[in-house]
Amino acid sequence: MTLLITVLAAVGVTATWYATAPKSQMKLGVLCWLYWGASLMWLVDAISEYLTEGAEYFNPAPQDMLNDAYLGLSVVALGGVIWIAYLLIKDPKQVLARIVVPRDAAALDSEKTPEIAK
């Protein structure tokens, strides 16, 4: 379930990234890498479990499937949180820069700076 959920998230974000790639400033490529990396991690996990358990791997208990679904959704949510933090740090649309540093900050600084006596 974790592999399925992360692959679906990766495919969805990749399709969105591809559709908006030339003009997008939302750094969806970072989110693509996060989800594809998680998908690769779960693929390796699935292969190792199959090698240890054999065909029993394909018959999980309902409780295990539910736990895996929660884990997959948690990984997708954590990827979203990391992406949002990355957006806030990089600020590609300069939204935070406009809020934190007002446009008239330079004018205010020049008024507050005392002139040096000659």
C-alpha positions in Angstrom: 0.0 0.0 0.0 2.8 2.4 0.8 4.4 1.8 -2.6 1.1 2.3 -4.4 0.2 5.5 -2.6 3.7 7.1 -3.1 3.8 6.1 -6.7 0.4 7.6 -7.3 1.5 10.8 -5.6 4.7 10.9 -7.7 2.9 10.3 -11.0 0.3 13.0 -10.1 2.9 15.6 -9.2 5.1 14.7 -12.2 2.2 15.2 -14.5 1.4 18.5 -12.9 5.0 19.6 -13.1 5.2 18.6 -16.8 2.1 20.5 -17.6 3.2 23.7 -15.9 7.0 23.4 -16.2 7.9 26.3 -18.4 6.1 29.0 -16.4 5.7 27.5 -12.9 7.6 29.1 -10.0 6.3 26.6 -7.4 9.3 24.3 -7.5 7.2 21.2 -8.2 10.4 19.4 -9.3 11.5 19.2 -5.7 8.2 17.6 -4.7 8.6 15.1 -7.7 12.1 14.1 -6.4 10.7 13.6 -2.9 7.9 11.4 -4.0 10.0 9.4 -6.5 12.6 8.9 -3.8 10.0 7.6 -1.4 8.6 5.3 -4.2 12.1 3.9 -4.8 12.5 3.3 -1.1 9.2 1.5 -0.8 10.1 -0.6 -4.0 13.3 -1.7 -2.4 11.4 -2.5 0.8 8.8 -4.5 -1.2 11.5 -6.5 -3.0 13.4 -7.3 0.2 10.1 -8.4 1.9 9.2 -10.6 -1.1 12.6 -12.2 -0.9 12.2 -13.0 2.8 8.5 -13.9 2.8 7.9 -15.3 -0.7 4.4 -15.4 -2.0 3.0 -14.7 1.4 3.9 -11.0 0.8 1.0 -10.7 -1.6 -1.6 -11.8 1.0 -1.3 -9.2 3.8 -3.7 -9.1 6.7 -6.3 -6.3 6.6 -4.7 -4.7 9.6 -1.3 -4.6 7.9 -2.9 -3.1 4.8 -4.5 -0.4 6.9 -1.3 0.4 8.7 0.6 0.5 5.4 -2.1 2.9 4.0 -1.7 5.2 7.0 2.1 5.1 6.6 1.9 5.9 2.9 -0.4 8.8 3.5 1.9 10.0 6.3 4.9 9.9 3.9 2.9 11.9 1.3 1.9 14.5 3.9 5.5 14.7 5.2 6.7 15.3 1.6 4.2 18.1 1.3 5.3 19.7 4.5 9.0 19.5 3.4 8.0 21.0 0.0 6.1 23.9 1.7 9.1 24.6 4.0 11.4 24.6 0.9 9.0 27.1 -0.7 9.0 29.3 2.3 12.8 29.3 2.4 13.3 29.9 -1.3 10.3 32.2 -1.7 10.2 32.0 -5.5 7.4 34.6 -5.8 8.9 36.9 -3.3 5.8 36.9 -1.1 7.5 36.7 2.2 10.1 39.2 1.2 7.3 41.7 0.5 5.8 41.0 3.9 8.9 41.1 6.0 10.7 43.9 4.2 8.3 46.7 3.1 8.9 48.5 -0.1 9.6 51.8 1.7 12.2 50.2 4.0 15.1 51.9 2.1 13.4 55.3 2.5 12.8 54.7 6.2 16.5 53.7 6.7 17.7 56.9 5.1 15.5 59.0 7.4 16.8 57.2 10.5 20.4 57.3 9.6 22.1 60.4 11.1 24.2 62.4 8.8 27.9 62.4 9.6 29.3 65.8 10.6 31.9 67.2 8.3 
